[in-house]
Amino acid sequence: MTGGKPAYSGGELWFIGPKQIFLNGCSGRYGPKNSAELNAVVNLFLESGFDVMCPGWDKDTNKPQKYW
């Protein structure tokens, strides 16, 4: 997905349909550092034509939320 370039952020990604994905930032090594980084990843997929479902950022733990 990075074309051989360094990864910006990581997490879990599931394809629900041809252009529908579920993603979160739950990565042990490359997860987003804040909600703005998670939103940037979501927006990248939206701009690429995907319908995106993302549970967002958990303010209590200051980490990406895994599920709703």
DSSP file (Angstrom, degrees, kcal/mol; ACC not computed):
  #  RESIDUE AA STRUCTURE BP1 BP2  ACC     N-H-->O    O-->H-N    N-H-->O    O-->H-N    TCO  KAPPA ALPHA  PHI   PSI    X-CA   Y-CA   Z-CA
    1    1 A M              0   0    0      0, 0.0     0, 0.0     0, 0.0     0, 0.0   0.000 360.0 360.0 360.0 -23.3    0.0    0.0    0.0
    2    2 A T    >   -     0   0    0      3,-0.1     3,-1.2     5,-0.0     0, 0.0   0.535 360.0-126.1 -93.6  -5.7    2.9    2.4    0.5
    3    3 A G  T 3  S-     0   0    0      1,-0.2     0, 0.0     2,-0.0     0, 0.0   0.817  74.4 -52.0  65.3  30.1    4.6    1.7   -2.8
    4    4 A G  T 3  S+     0   0    0      1,-0.3    -1,-0.2     0, 0.0     3,-0.1   0.432 113.8 118.8  86.3  -0.8    7.9    0.9   -1.0
    5    5 A K  S <  S-     0   0    0     -3,-1.2    -1,-0.3     1,-0.1    -3,-0.1  -0.545  76.3 -78.6 -93.2 163.0    7.8    4.2    1.0
    6    6 A P        -     0   0    0      0, 0.0     2,-0.2     0, 0.0    -1,-0.1  -0.231  52.0-106.2 -59.1 148.5    7.7    4.4    4.8
    7    7 A A        -     0   0    0      1,-0.1     3,-0.1    -3,-0.1    -5,-0.0  -0.552  21.4-161.3 -77.3 139.9    4.3    3.9    6.4
    8    8 A Y  S    S-     0   0    0      1,-0.4     2,-0.3    -2,-0.2    -1,-0.1   0.863  73.2 -14.7 -84.1 -42.9    2.5    6.9    7.8
    9    9 A S        -     0   0    0     23,-0.1    -1,-0.4    24,-0.0     2,-0.3  -0.985  62.9-155.7-159.7 154.5    0.2    5.0   10.1
   10   10 A G        +     0   0    0     20,-2.7     2,-0.3    -2,-0.3    17,-0.3  -0.793  25.4 125.8-131.3 174.3   -1.1    1.5   10.6
   11   11 A G        -     0   0    0     -2,-0.3     2,-0.4    15,-0.2    14,-0.2  -0.976  59.8 -44.8 167.4-160.6   -4.0   -0.4   12.0
   12   12 A E        -     0   0    0     12,-0.5    12,-1.9    -2,-0.3     2,-0.4  -0.812  47.9-175.4-101.1 141.4   -6.6   -3.0   11.1
   13   13 A L  E     -A   23   0A   0     -2,-0.4     2,-0.4    10,-0.2    10,-0.2  -0.990   4.5-175.8-140.6 127.0   -8.4   -2.8    7.7
   14   14 A W  E     -A   22   0A   0      8,-2.7     8,-2.4    -2,-0.4     2,-0.7  -0.985  21.9-137.2-123.3 133.8  -11.2   -5.0    6.5
   15   15 A F  E     +A   21   0A   0     -2,-0.4     6,-0.2     6,-0.2    -2,-0.0  -0.810  22.7 175.7 -86.5 119.9  -12.8   -4.9    3.0
   16   16 A I  E    S-     0   0A   0      4,-2.8     5,-0.2    -2,-0.7    -1,-0.2   0.744  70.9 -12.0 -93.0 -30.8  -16.5   -5.2    3.4
   17   17 A G  E >  S-A   20   0A   0      3,-1.7     3,-0.9     0, 0.0    -1,-0.3  -0.869  93.0 -71.6-154.5-177.2  -17.3   -4.7   -0.3
   18   18 A P  T 3  S+     0   0    0      0, 0.0     3,-0.0     0, 0.0    -3,-0.0   0.839 133.3  12.5 -56.5 -35.5  -15.4   -3.6   -3.4
   19   19 A K  T 3  S+     0   0    0     31,-0.0    32,-3.2    -4,-0.0     2,-0.4   0.047 110.9  94.3-129.8  24.6  -15.3    0.0   -2.2
   20   20 A Q  E <   +Ab  17  51A   0     -3,-0.9    -4,-2.8    30,-0.2    -3,-1.7  -0.978  48.3 173.3-122.9 127.6  -16.4   -0.4    1.4
   21   21 A I  E     -Ab  15  52A   0     30,-2.7    32,-2.4    -2,-0.4     2,-0.5  -0.944  26.3-149.9-133.1 154.2  -13.9   -0.7    4.3
   22   22 A F  E     +Ab  14  53A   0     -8,-2.4    -8,-2.7    -2,-0.3     2,-0.3  -0.987  31.7 169.7-113.6 130.1  -13.8   -0.8    8.1
   23   23 A L  E     +A   13   0A   0     30,-2.5     2,-0.3    -2,-0.5   -10,-0.2  -0.986  15.7 173.9-141.4 154.2  -10.6    0.6    9.6
   24   24 A N        -     0   0    0    -12,-1.9   -12,-0.5    -2,-0.3    42,-0.1  -0.886  39.3-116.4-142.3 175.8   -9.1    1.6   12.9
   25   25 A G        +     0   0    0     -2,-0.3     2,-1.8    31,-0.3   -15,-0.2   0.086  62.6 135.8-102.9  23.5   -5.7    2.7   14.1
   26   26 A C        +     0   0    0     39,-0.2     2,-0.4   -14,-0.1   -15,-0.2  -0.528  24.4 139.4 -80.7  85.0   -5.1   -0.3   16.3
   27   27 A S     >  -     0   0    0     -2,-1.8     4,-0.7   -17,-0.3   -17,-0.1  -0.985  50.8-143.5-125.8 136.8   -1.5   -1.2   15.5
   28   28 A G  T  4 S+     0   0    0     -2,-0.4    -1,-0.1     1,-0.1    -2,-0.0   0.742  99.2  16.5 -70.0 -22.4    1.1   -2.2   18.0
   29   29 A R  T  4 S+     0   0    0     -3,-0.0    -1,-0.1   -18,-0.0    -3,-0.0   0.730 132.9  31.1-119.6 -36.1    3.8   -0.3   16.2
   30   30 A Y  T  4 S+     0   0    0    -21,-0.0   -20,-2.7     2,-0.0    -2,-0.1   0.130  76.1 139.4-119.6  21.2    2.5    2.2   13.7
   31   31 A G     <  -     0   0    0     -4,-0.7   -20,-0.1   -22,-0.2    -5,-0.1  -0.202  62.8 -86.5 -65.0 158.1   -0.8    3.4   15.1
   32   32 A P        -     0   0    0      0, 0.0    -1,-0.1     0, 0.0    -5,-0.1  -0.313  27.3-140.6 -63.8 148.5   -1.8    7.1   14.9
   33   33 A K  S    S+     0   0    0      1,-0.1     2,-0.3    -3,-0.1    -2,-0.1   0.659  78.7   0.5 -84.5 -17.6   -0.5    9.3   17.7
   34   34 A N  S  > S-     0   0    0      1,-0.1     4,-1.7    29,-0.0     3,-0.3  -0.949  83.4 -88.5-160.1 175.2   -3.7   11.3   17.9
   35   35 A S  H  > S+     0   0    0     -2,-0.3     4,-2.7     1,-0.2     5,-0.2   0.821 119.9  60.5 -65.5 -30.9   -7.2   11.7   16.5
   36   36 A A  H  > S+     0   0    0      2,-0.2     4,-1.9     1,-0.2    -1,-0.2   0.902 105.0  48.4 -63.9 -40.1   -6.0   14.1   13.8
   37   37 A E  H  > S+     0   0    0     -3,-0.3     4,-1.7     2,-0.2    -1,-0.2   0.908 112.0  49.0 -66.0 -41.1   -3.7   11.4   12.4
   38   38 A L  H  X S+     0   0    0     -4,-1.7     4,-2.3     1,-0.2    -2,-0.2   0.928 111.2  50.0 -62.9 -43.9   -6.5    8.8   12.4
   39   39 A N  H  X S+     0   0    0     -4,-2.7     4,-2.8     1,-0.2    -1,-0.2   0.853 105.9  56.9 -62.9 -34.7   -8.8   11.3   10.6
   40   40 A A  H  X S+     0   0    0     -4,-1.9     4,-1.9     2,-0.2    -1,-0.2   0.891 108.1  47.2 -63.6 -38.9   -6.1   12.0    8.0
   41   41 A V  H  X S+     0   0    0     -4,-1.7     4,-1.9     2,-0.2    -2,-0.2   0.927 112.1  49.5 -67.6 -44.8   -6.0    8.2    7.2
   42   42 A V  H  X S+     0   0    0     -4,-2.3     4,-2.4     1,-0.2    -2,-0.2   0.934 111.5  49.7 -58.0 -46.1   -9.8    8.1    7.0
   43   43 A N  H  X S+     0   0    0     -4,-2.8     4,-2.9     1,-0.2    -1,-0.2   0.859 105.3  57.4 -64.1 -35.7   -9.9   11.1    4.7
   44   44 A L  H  X S+     0   0    0     -4,-1.9     4,-1.0     2,-0.2    -1,-0.2   0.928 110.1  43.9 -59.5 -45.4   -7.3    9.6    2.4
   45   45 A F  H  <>S+     0   0    0     -4,-1.9     5,-2.3     2,-0.2    -2,-0.2   0.893 112.8  52.0 -68.2 -38.8   -9.5    6.5    1.9
   46   46 A L  H ><5S+     0   0    0     -4,-2.4     3,-1.7     1,-0.2    -2,-0.2   0.931 109.2  49.6 -61.1 -44.8  -12.6    8.7    1.4
   47   47 A E  H 3<5S+     0   0    0     -4,-2.9    -1,-0.2     1,-0.3    -2,-0.2   0.736 105.1  59.6 -66.1 -22.0  -10.7   10.8   -1.2
   48   48 A S  T 3<5S-     0   0    0     -4,-1.0    -1,-0.3    -5,-0.2    -2,-0.2   0.386 127.1 -98.7 -87.2   3.4   -9.7    7.6   -2.9
   49   49 A G  T < 5S+     0   0    0     -3,-1.7     2,-0.3     1,-0.3    -3,-0.2   0.585  77.7 135.1  95.9  11.3  -13.4    6.7   -3.4
   50   50 A F      < -     0   0    0     -5,-2.3     2,-0.6   -30,-0.0    -1,-0.3  -0.675  55.4-129.8 -92.6 147.4  -14.0    4.3   -0.5
   51   51 A D  E     -b   20   0A   0    -32,-3.2   -30,-2.7    -2,-0.3     2,-0.4  -0.865  37.4-156.6 -85.7 125.6  -16.9    4.3    1.9
   52   52 A V  E     -b   21   0A   0     -2,-0.6     2,-0.5   -32,-0.2   -30,-0.2  -0.908  21.7-169.9-118.3 131.3  -15.2    4.2    5.3
   53   53 A M  E     +b   22   0A   0    -32,-2.4   -30,-2.5    -2,-0.4    -2,-0.0  -0.982  19.2 166.2-111.8 127.7  -16.5    3.0    8.7
   54   54 A C        -     0   0    0     -2,-0.5   -30,-0.2   -32,-0.2     3,-0.1  -0.987  35.9-144.9-143.7 128.7  -14.2    3.9   11.5
   55   55 A P        -     0   0    0      0, 0.0     2,-0.1     0, 0.0    11,-0.1   0.615  46.4-145.3 -72.5  -9.9  -15.0    3.7   15.3
   56   56 A G        -     0   0    0      9,-0.2     9,-2.8    10,-0.1     2,-0.4  -0.430  32.0 -29.4  90.1-158.1  -12.9    6.8   15.9
   57   57 A W  E     -C   64   0B   0      7,-0.3     2,-0.8    -2,-0.1     3,-0.1  -0.861  46.9-136.4-109.0 133.7  -10.7    7.9   18.8
   58   58 A D  E  >> -C   63   0B   0      5,-3.0     4,-1.8    -2,-0.4     5,-1.2  -0.804  13.7-167.5 -90.7 107.4  -11.2    6.9   22.4
   59   59 A K  T  45S+     0   0    0     -2,-0.8    -1,-0.2     1,-0.2   -24,-0.0   0.786  83.7  58.9 -67.0 -27.4  -10.7   10.1   24.5
   60   60 A D  T  45S+     0   0    0      1,-0.2    -1,-0.2    -3,-0.1    -2,-0.0   0.890 120.3  25.3 -70.0 -39.1  -10.6    8.1   27.8
   61   61 A T  T  45S-     0   0    0     -3,-0.2    -2,-0.2     2,-0.2    -1,-0.2   0.560  99.2-130.9 -99.3 -10.8   -7.6    5.9   26.7
   62   62 A N  T  <5S+     0   0    0     -4,-1.8    -3,-0.2     1,-0.3    -2,-0.0   0.892  73.7 103.1  57.7  42.4   -6.2    8.4   24.2
   63   63 A K  E   <S-C   58   0B   0     -5,-1.2    -5,-3.0   -29,-0.0    -1,-0.3  -0.926  84.2 -75.7-142.6 164.9   -5.9    5.6   21.6
   64   64 A P  E     -C   57   0B   0      0, 0.0     2,-0.4     0, 0.0    -7,-0.3  -0.391  50.0-118.1 -62.5 141.9   -7.8    4.5   18.6
   65   65 A Q        -     0   0    0     -9,-2.8   -40,-0.3     1,-0.1    -9,-0.2  -0.681  18.5-156.2 -81.8 134.1  -11.1    2.8   19.4
   66   66 A K        -     0   0    0     -2,-0.4     2,-0.3     1,-0.2    -1,-0.1   0.925  69.6  -0.5 -78.6 -46.1  -11.1   -0.8   18.2
   67   67 A Y              0   0    0    -12,-0.1    -1,-0.2   -13,-0.1   -13,-0.0  -0.860 360.0 360.0-137.1 168.1  -14.9   -1.4   18.0
   68   68 A W              0   0    0     -2,-0.3   -14,-0.0    -3,-0.1    -2,-0.0   0.456 360.0 360.0 -78.7 360.0  -18.1    0.5   18.6
